[in-house]
């Protein structure tokens, strides 16, 4: 299903990796799953190794900052803050920046592939 996302292959790879990051609440977990399961398929499609690496690395963080994220829970416990205090800024600083980087990667991949 992830591989059938319309658009350039690099976009579907990043969105798929981002969705896995959101489900697992872990960018590292999303990287492990995507490298093992998606990378071979996208390499066969003709994406170069560097593009696949960057797409997975950047896409993994796009949705990984969710309320049940281990990072966010530990951060809040260490600082004594609440989810209400930190989620908005965490979402902007992590998810939004990853989505911007994903747009740049898609554009760059279209020009240089």
C-alpha positions in Angstrom: 0.0 0.0 0.0 2.8 2.4 0.9 4.6 1.7 -2.4 1.5 2.7 -4.3 1.4 6.2 -3.0 1.1 8.5 -6.1 3.9 10.8 -7.0 7.6 10.3 -7.3 9.1 7.2 -5.7 11.2 9.2 -3.2 7.9 10.9 -2.0 6.2 7.5 -1.3 9.3 6.3 0.5 9.4 9.3 2.8 5.7 9.3 3.5 5.7 5.5 4.2 8.7 5.9 6.5 7.0 8.9 8.2 3.8 6.9 8.7 5.8 4.0 10.3 7.6 6.6 12.5 4.2 7.8 13.7 2.9 4.3 14.3 6.0 3.3 16.3 6.6 6.7 17.8 10.2 6.2 17.0 12.3 7.6 14.2 15.0 4.9 14.8 12.3 2.2 14.6 11.0 3.6 11.4 14.5 3.6 9.9 15.0 0.0 10.8 11.7 -1.1 9.3 12.1 1.0 6.2 15.7 -0.1 5.4 14.8 -3.7 5.8 11.5 -3.7 4.0 11.4 -0.7 1.5 15.0 0.1 0.6 15.5 -2.9 -1.7 12.3 -2.2 -3.6 13.2 1.5 -4.2 16.7 0.6 -5.2 15.3 -1.8 -7.8 13.1 1.1 -9.0 16.2 3.1 -9.8 16.7 5.4 -6.9 20.3 5.7 -6.0 21.6 4.6 -2.6 22.2 8.1 -1.3 18.7 9.3 -2.1 17.1 6.3 -0.4 19.3 6.9 2.7 18.3 10.5 2.9 14.7 9.9 2.2 14.5 7.3 4.9 16.5 9.3 7.4 14.5 12.5 6.9 11.1 10.8 6.5 11.5 8.9 9.7 11.1 12.0 11.9 8.1 13.5 10.1 5.5 12.0 12.3 7.6 10.4 15.1 6.8 13.2 17.6 3.4 12.0 18.9 2.0 12.2 22.4 3.0 8.6 23.1 6.6 9.2 21.9 9.2 7.9 24.4 11.4 10.9 23.7 8.6 13.3 24.6 7.5 11.4 27.7 11.1 11.2 29.0 11.7 14.9 28.2 8.6 15.9 30.1 9.5 13.8 33.1 13.0 15.2 33.2 11.9 18.8 32.9 8.8 18.6 35.0 6.7 20.0 32.1 3.4 18.7 30.8 2.4 17.5 27.4 0.4 20.7 27.0 3.6 22.7 27.6 5.8 20.9 25.2 3.9 19.2 22.4 3.2 22.3 20.2 6.9 23.4 20.2 8.1 19.8 19.8 5.8 19.2 16.9 6.9 22.4 15.1 10.6 21.9 15.8 10.6 18.2 14.7 7.7 17.4 12.4 7.4 20.6 10.5 11.1 20.9 9.9 11.1 17.3 8.6 8.2 18.0 6.2 10.1 21.0 4.9 13.2 18.9 4.4 11.1 16.3 2.7 9.8 18.8 0.2 13.4 19.9 -0.6 14.5 16.3 -1.1 11.6 15.6 -3.5 12.4 18.7 -5.5 16.1 17.9 -5.6 15.5 14.3 -6.6 13.3 15.4 -9.5 16.1 17.7 -10.8 19.0 15.4 -10.3 17.6 12.0 -11.3 
